[in-house]
Amino acid sequence: MNVVYSSHHYHVVEFPGLGFEVIKKPSAMGTYLQGDTANRFRQHFAELVAEQASVESVDDYLGNFDVLMNQPAVYH
């Protein structure tokens, strides 16, 4: 498990070889991306990092996944 991004609004964790968990902090809701979706997410996220995108730009990108965030985030 690797935390790959954390801002005031989002938290992204990569489970190598499995997928990504994306959590919207204000609503404490999240989603899990796997398979082809996770691969496309990884590619686009790497492009954002390579171009040194601002926190706002990354948060805007993650906002595209808000509709999928319907699972309550449970903290251990």
DSSP file (Angstrom, degrees, kcal/mol; ACC not computed):
  #  RESIDUE AA STRUCTURE BP1 BP2  ACC     N-H-->O    O-->H-N    N-H-->O    O-->H-N    TCO  KAPPA ALPHA  PHI   PSI    X-CA   Y-CA   Z-CA
    1    1 A M              0   0    0      0, 0.0     2,-0.4     0, 0.0    14,-0.2   0.000 360.0 360.0 360.0 126.4    0.0    0.0    0.0
    2    2 A N  E     -A   14   0A   0     12,-2.7    12,-3.5     0, 0.0     2,-0.7  -0.989 360.0-136.9-129.5 124.3    1.5    3.3   -1.1
    3    3 A V  E     +A   13   0A   0     -2,-0.4    10,-0.2    10,-0.2     3,-0.1  -0.714  28.5 172.8 -75.4 117.3    0.0    6.8   -0.5
    4    4 A V  E     +     0   0A   0      8,-2.3     2,-0.3    -2,-0.7     9,-0.2   0.596  61.7  12.9-104.0 -14.4    0.5    8.5   -3.8
    5    5 A Y  E     +A   12   0A   0      7,-1.5     7,-3.0     2,-0.0    -1,-0.3  -0.951  54.7 173.0-162.1 140.3   -1.5   11.7   -3.2
    6    6 A S  E     +A   11   0A   0     -2,-0.3     2,-0.2     5,-0.2     5,-0.2  -0.917  13.7 152.8-151.2 124.7   -3.0   13.5   -0.3
    7    7 A S        -     0   0    0      3,-3.0    18,-0.1    -2,-0.3    -2,-0.0  -0.698  62.0 -84.1-132.3-172.8   -4.6   17.0   -0.3
    8    8 A H  S    S+     0   0    0     -2,-0.2     3,-0.1     1,-0.2     0, 0.0   0.795 128.6  30.1 -65.3 -26.9   -7.2   18.8    1.8
    9    9 A H  S    S+     0   0    0      1,-0.1    16,-2.2    16,-0.1     2,-0.3   0.741 120.2  35.8-106.1 -28.8   -9.9   17.2   -0.4
   10   10 A Y  E     - B   0  24A   0     14,-0.3    -3,-3.0    15,-0.1     2,-0.4  -0.910  47.8-164.8-135.1 156.7   -8.6   13.8   -1.7
   11   11 A H  E     -AB   6  23A   0     12,-1.9    12,-2.8    -2,-0.3     2,-0.5  -0.990  12.0-167.8-138.1 126.7   -6.5   10.9   -0.6
   12   12 A V  E     -AB   5  22A   0     -7,-3.0    -8,-2.3    -2,-0.4    -7,-1.5  -0.975   3.9-175.6-122.9 126.3   -5.2    8.3   -3.2
   13   13 A V  E     -AB   3  21A   0      8,-2.6     8,-2.8    -2,-0.5     2,-0.5  -0.972  12.3-149.9-120.9 132.6   -3.7    5.0   -2.2
   14   14 A E  E     -AB   2  20A   0    -12,-3.5   -12,-2.7    -2,-0.4     6,-0.2  -0.877   4.7-161.0-102.1 132.9   -2.1    2.5   -4.6
   15   15 A F  E >>  - B   0  19A   0      4,-3.3     3,-2.9    -2,-0.5     4,-2.1  -0.902  36.9-121.2-106.1  97.2   -2.2   -1.2   -3.9
   16   16 A P  T 34 S+     0   0    0      0, 0.0     4,-0.0     0, 0.0    -2,-0.0  -0.056  90.3   4.4 -49.8 130.9    0.6   -2.3   -6.3
   17   17 A G  T 34 S+     0   0    0      1,-0.1    -3,-0.0     2,-0.0     0, 0.0   0.380 130.5  61.4  78.2  -4.6   -0.5   -4.8   -8.9
   18   18 A L  T <4 S-     0   0    0     -3,-2.9    17,-0.6     1,-0.3     2,-0.3   0.759 100.2 -93.3-118.7 -52.4   -4.2   -4.5   -7.7
   19   19 A G  E  <  -BC  15  34A   0     -4,-2.1    -4,-3.3    15,-0.2     2,-0.4  -0.994  36.4 -68.2 163.3-163.5   -5.6   -1.0   -8.0
   20   20 A F  E     -BC  14  33A   0     13,-2.4    13,-3.4    -2,-0.3     2,-0.5  -0.961  21.7-150.2-128.8 141.8   -6.2    2.4   -6.4
   21   21 A E  E     -BC  13  32A   0     -8,-2.8    -8,-2.6    -2,-0.4     2,-0.5  -0.965  15.9-167.6-108.3 127.8   -8.4    3.6   -3.7
   22   22 A V  E     -BC  12  31A   0      9,-2.5     9,-2.1    -2,-0.5     2,-0.4  -0.973   5.0-172.0-118.5 124.8   -9.6    7.2   -4.1
   23   23 A I  E     -BC  11  30A   0    -12,-2.8   -12,-1.9    -2,-0.5     2,-0.8  -0.962  20.5-145.8-122.1 132.2  -11.2    8.9   -1.1
   24   24 A K  E  >> -BC  10  29A   0      5,-3.1     4,-1.3    -2,-0.4     5,-1.3  -0.860  17.8-156.6 -91.8 109.3  -13.0   12.3   -1.0
   25   25 A K  T  45S+     0   0    0    -16,-2.2     3,-0.4    -2,-0.8    -1,-0.2   0.881  82.7  56.7 -60.6 -46.1  -12.1   13.5    2.5
   26   26 A P  T  45S+     0   0    0      0, 0.0    -1,-0.2     0, 0.0   -16,-0.1   0.863 120.4  30.8 -57.8 -35.2  -15.0   16.0    3.1
   27   27 A S  T  45S-     0   0    0     -3,-0.5    -2,-0.2     2,-0.2    46,-0.1   0.555  99.4-133.9 -97.7  -8.3  -17.6   13.4    2.4
   28   28 A A  T  <5 +     0   0    0     -4,-1.3    45,-3.1    -3,-0.4     2,-0.3   0.878  63.6 129.2  54.1  40.7  -15.6   10.4    3.7
   29   29 A M  E   < +CD  24  72A   0     -5,-1.3    -5,-3.1    43,-0.3     2,-0.3  -0.908  31.3 169.4-122.4 151.9  -16.6    8.5    0.7
   30   30 A G  E     -CD  23  71A   0     41,-2.9    41,-2.1    -2,-0.3    40,-0.6  -0.886  21.2-143.8-150.5-179.3  -14.4    6.6   -1.7
   31   31 A T  E     -C   22   0A   0     -9,-2.1    -9,-2.5    -2,-0.3     2,-0.5  -0.954  16.0-130.6-146.6 162.7  -14.1    4.2   -4.6
   32   32 A Y  E     -C   21   0A   0     -2,-0.3     2,-0.5   -11,-0.2   -11,-0.2  -0.981  17.5-159.1-121.7 126.9  -11.7    1.5   -5.7
   33   33 A L  E     +C   20   0A   0    -13,-3.4   -13,-2.4    -2,-0.5     2,-0.3  -0.892  21.3 159.1-107.9 132.6  -10.3    1.4   -9.2
   34   34 A Q  E >>  +C   19   0A   0     -2,-0.5     3,-0.9   -15,-0.2     4,-0.7  -0.907  41.3  12.4-143.0 170.7   -8.9   -1.8  -10.7
   35   35 A G  H 3> S-     0   0    0    -17,-0.6     4,-2.1    -2,-0.3     5,-0.1  -0.303 124.6  -8.6  65.1-141.1   -8.2   -3.4  -14.1
   36   36 A D  H 3> S+     0   0    0      1,-0.2     4,-2.4     2,-0.2    -1,-0.2   0.850 136.8  55.9 -60.6 -36.2   -8.2   -1.2  -17.2
   37   37 A T  H <> S+     0   0    0     -3,-0.9     4,-2.4     1,-0.2    -1,-0.2   0.920 108.3  47.5 -63.3 -43.2   -9.6    1.7  -15.2
   38   38 A A  H  X S+     0   0    0     -4,-0.7     4,-2.8     2,-0.2    -2,-0.2   0.885 110.6  52.6 -64.8 -38.8   -6.8    1.6  -12.8
   39   39 A N  H  X S+     0   0    0     -4,-2.1     4,-2.1     2,-0.2    -2,-0.2   0.917 111.8  44.7 -64.4 -43.1   -4.3    1.3  -15.6
   40   40 A R  H  X S+     0   0    0     -4,-2.4     4,-2.6     2,-0.2     5,-0.2   0.897 113.2  51.6 -66.4 -39.9   -5.7    4.4  -17.3
   41   41 A F  H  X S+     0   0    0     -4,-2.4     4,-2.8    -5,-0.2     5,-0.2   0.935 109.8  49.7 -60.3 -46.8   -5.8    6.2  -13.9
   42   42 A R  H  X S+     0   0    0     -4,-2.8     4,-2.3     1,-0.2    -2,-0.2   0.912 112.1  48.5 -58.6 -45.0   -2.1    5.4  -13.3
   43   43 A Q  H  X S+     0   0    0     -4,-2.1     4,-1.8     2,-0.2    -2,-0.2   0.941 115.2  42.4 -63.1 -48.9   -1.1    6.6  -16.7
   44   44 A H  H  X S+     0   0    0     -4,-2.6     4,-2.1     1,-0.2    -2,-0.2   0.901 113.9  51.7 -67.4 -39.7   -3.0    9.9  -16.4
   45   45 A F  H  X S+     0   0    0     -4,-2.8     4,-2.2    -5,-0.2    -1,-0.2   0.902 108.2  52.2 -63.5 -40.6   -1.9   10.5  -12.8
   46   46 A A  H  X S+     0   0    0     -4,-2.3     4,-2.6    -5,-0.2    -1,-0.2   0.874 107.7  52.7 -62.6 -37.5    1.7    9.9  -13.9
   47   47 A E  H  X S+     0   0    0     -4,-1.8     4,-1.9     2,-0.2    -1,-0.2   0.905 108.0  50.5 -64.5 -41.2    1.3   12.5  -16.6
   48   48 A L  H  <>S+     0   0    0     -4,-2.1     5,-2.4     1,-0.2    -2,-0.2   0.918 112.6  46.6 -61.4 -43.2    0.0   15.0  -14.1
   49   49 A V  H ><5S+     0   0    0     -4,-2.2     3,-1.6     1,-0.2    -2,-0.2   0.912 109.5  54.3 -65.2 -42.7    3.0   14.4  -11.8
   50   50 A A  H 3<5S+     0   0    0     -4,-2.6    -1,-0.2     1,-0.3    -2,-0.2   0.847 110.6  45.5 -62.1 -35.0    5.4   14.6  -14.7
   51   51 A E  T 3<5S-     0   0    0     -4,-1.9    -1,-0.3    -5,-0.2    -2,-0.2   0.324 112.6-122.0 -91.2  10.1    4.1   18.1  -15.6
   52   52 A Q  T < 5 -     0   0    0     -3,-1.6    -3,-0.2     1,-0.1    -2,-0.1   0.915  38.3-162.1  51.8  51.9    4.2   19.1  -12.0
   53   53 A A      < -     0   0    0     -5,-2.4    -1,-0.1     1,-0.1    -5,-0.0  -0.237  19.1-105.5 -61.8 149.9    0.5   19.9  -11.9
   54   54 A S     >  -     0   0    0      1,-0.1     4,-2.3     4,-0.0     5,-0.2  -0.282  28.4-108.0 -71.4 162.8   -0.9   22.1   -9.1
   55   55 A V  H  > S+     0   0    0      1,-0.2     4,-2.8     2,-0.2     5,-0.2   0.886 122.4  54.9 -57.6 -39.5   -2.9   20.7   -6.2
   56   56 A E  H  > S+     0   0    0      1,-0.2     4,-2.3     2,-0.2    -1,-0.2   0.894 107.3  49.1 -62.9 -40.2   -5.9   22.3   -7.7
   57   57 A S  H  > S+     0   0    0      2,-0.2     4,-2.1     1,-0.2    -2,-0.2   0.907 113.0  46.4 -66.3 -41.9   -5.4   20.6  -11.1
   58   58 A V  H  X S+     0   0    0     -4,-2.3     4,-2.7     2,-0.2    -2,-0.2   0.925 112.6  49.9 -66.4 -43.9   -4.9   17.2   -9.5
   59   59 A D  H  X S+     0   0    0     -4,-2.8     4,-1.9     1,-0.2    -2,-0.2   0.884 109.0  52.9 -62.1 -37.8   -8.0   17.8   -7.3
   60   60 A D  H  X S+     0   0    0     -4,-2.3     4,-0.6     2,-0.2    -1,-0.2   0.923 109.9  48.3 -62.0 -43.7  -10.0   18.8  -10.4
   61   61 A Y  H >< S+     0   0    0     -4,-2.1     3,-1.4     1,-0.2     4,-0.2   0.937 111.8  48.5 -60.9 -47.1   -8.9   15.5  -12.1
   62   62 A L  H >< S+     0   0    0     -4,-2.7     3,-2.1     1,-0.3    -1,-0.2   0.810  98.9  69.2 -64.9 -28.7   -9.9   13.5   -9.1
   63   63 A G  H >< S+     0   0    0     -4,-1.9     3,-1.5     1,-0.3     4,-0.3   0.744  84.2  71.4 -59.9 -23.4  -13.2   15.3   -9.0
   64   64 A N  T << S+     0   0    0     -3,-1.4    -1,-0.3    -4,-0.6     3,-0.3   0.703  96.8  51.6 -64.4 -18.0  -14.1   13.5  -12.2
   65   65 A F  T X> S+     0   0    0     -3,-2.1     3,-1.6    -4,-0.2     4,-0.7   0.405  77.3 102.2 -98.6   0.9  -14.4   10.3  -10.1
   66   66 A D  G X4 S+     0   0    0     -3,-1.5     3,-1.3     1,-0.3    -1,-0.2   0.857  74.9  60.3 -53.8 -38.9  -16.8   11.9   -7.5
   67   67 A V  G 34 S+     0   0    0     -4,-0.3    -1,-0.3    -3,-0.3    -2,-0.1   0.782 104.7  50.5 -62.9 -25.7  -19.8   10.1   -9.0
   68   68 A L  G <4 S+     0   0    0     -3,-1.6     2,-1.8     1,-0.1    -1,-0.3   0.616  83.9  98.1 -84.9 -12.9  -18.1    6.7   -8.3
   69   69 A M    <<  +     0   0    0     -3,-1.3   -38,-0.2    -4,-0.7    -1,-0.1  -0.546  38.5 126.4 -83.2  85.0  -17.4    7.6   -4.7
   70   70 A N        +     0   0    0     -2,-1.8    -1,-0.2   -40,-0.6   -39,-0.1   0.253  42.4  93.8-123.4   9.4  -20.3    5.8   -3.0
   71   71 A Q  E    S-D   30   0A   0    -41,-2.1   -41,-2.9    -3,-0.2     2,-0.1  -0.908  78.1-118.6-105.5 127.9  -18.5    3.6   -0.5
   72   72 A P  E     -D   29   0A   0      0, 0.0     2,-0.5     0, 0.0   -43,-0.3  -0.387  26.8-123.5 -63.1 137.1  -18.0    5.0    3.1
   73   73 A A        -     0   0    0    -45,-3.1     2,-0.5   -49,-0.1   -50,-0.0  -0.713  24.8-158.4 -82.0 127.8  -14.4    5.4    4.0
   74   74 A V        -     0   0    0     -2,-0.5     2,-0.4     2,-0.0   -46,-0.0  -0.938   5.3-147.1-111.3 123.7  -13.7    3.4    7.2
   75   75 A Y              0   0    0     -2,-0.5    -2,-0.0     1,-0.1     0, 0.0  -0.738 360.0 360.0 -93.2 136.5  -10.6    4.4    9.2
   76   76 A H              0   0    0     -2,-0.4    -1,-0.1     0, 0.0    -2,-0.0   0.419 360.0 360.0 -95.1 360.0   -8.7    1.8   11.1
